[in-house]
Amino acid sequence: MESIEFLNIASRWIHVATAIVVVGGTVFMRFVLLPSAESLPQEAHDQLRAKVVARWRKFVMAGIALFLLTGFYNYLFVSFPKHRGDKAYHQLMGTKILLAFVVFFLASVLVGRSRRFERMRQDRKRWLVILILLAFIIVLISSTLKVTSL
């Protein structure tokens, strides 16, 4: 196997594995952890949330970095040369990238500390659902791009 082929496979694998971890973790938080933690007394709930967010923040930030690194590598060096001049492909890819930036923003806000976004964090359930829906749209677009020739 050529080294460039290995790099292409590794980059794709890291990109997909990151999506599994980050999106799966977000689904777990929204539909398992948050509802379970609601039954705790407020002080315990606040302590748990602080500890979980502090740990999850590391995964989110590392995930965003890996998505950016592998995503742009995959697009610029693997996909772009194969789809040169394919307008529909690049339009969908552009949509996917823009949605990814929205997801990165929401994920950062939800694990962040800025007072500016405190109201969003107080409505964490709603924003996690929006984040999850956007992530699933991104996966749908990615799957479409991977298996069809537009």
ZIDAVEN-V967766 format. One record per residue. N is the residue number from 1. BURIAL is + if it has 24 or more other ideal C-beta (glycine too) atoms within 12 Angstrom, else -. Layout:
N/BURIAL, N/BURIAL
This chain:
1/-, 2/-, 3/-, 4/-, 5/-, 6/-, 7/-, 8/+, 9/-, 10/-, 11/+, 12/+, 13/-, 14/+, 15/+, 16/+, 17/-, 18/+, 19/+, 20/-, 21/-, 22/+, 23/+, 24/-, 25/+, 26/+, 27/-, 28/-, 29/+, 30/+, 31/-, 32/-, 33/+, 34/+, 35/-, 36/-, 37/+, 38/-, 39/-, 40/-, 41/-, 42/-, 43/-, 44/-, 45/-, 46/-, 47/-, 48/-, 49/+, 50/-, 51/-, 52/+, 53/+, 54/-, 55/-, 56/+, 57/+, 58/-, 59/+, 60/+, 61/-, 62/-, 63/+, 64/+, 65/-, 66/+, 67/+, 68/+, 69/-, 70/+, 71/+, 72/-, 73/-, 74/+, 75/+, 76/-, 77/-, 78/+, 79/+, 80/-, 81/-, 82/-, 83/+, 84/-, 85/-, 86/-, 87/-, 88/-, 89/+, 90/-, 91/-, 92/+, 93/+, 94/-, 95/-, 96/+, 97/+, 98/-, 99/+, 100/+, 101/-, 102/-, 103/+, 104/+, 105/-, 106/+, 107/+, 108/+, 109/+, 110/+, 111/+, 112/+, 113/-, 114/-, 115/-, 116/-, 117/-, 118/-, 119/-, 120/+, 121/+, 122/-, 123/-, 124/+, 125/-, 126/-, 127/+, 128/+, 129/-, 130/+, 131/+, 132/+, 133/-, 134/+, 135/+, 136/-, 137/-, 138/+, 139/+, 140/-, 141/+, 142/+, 143/-, 144/-, 145/+, 146/-, 147/-, 148/-, 149/-, 150/-
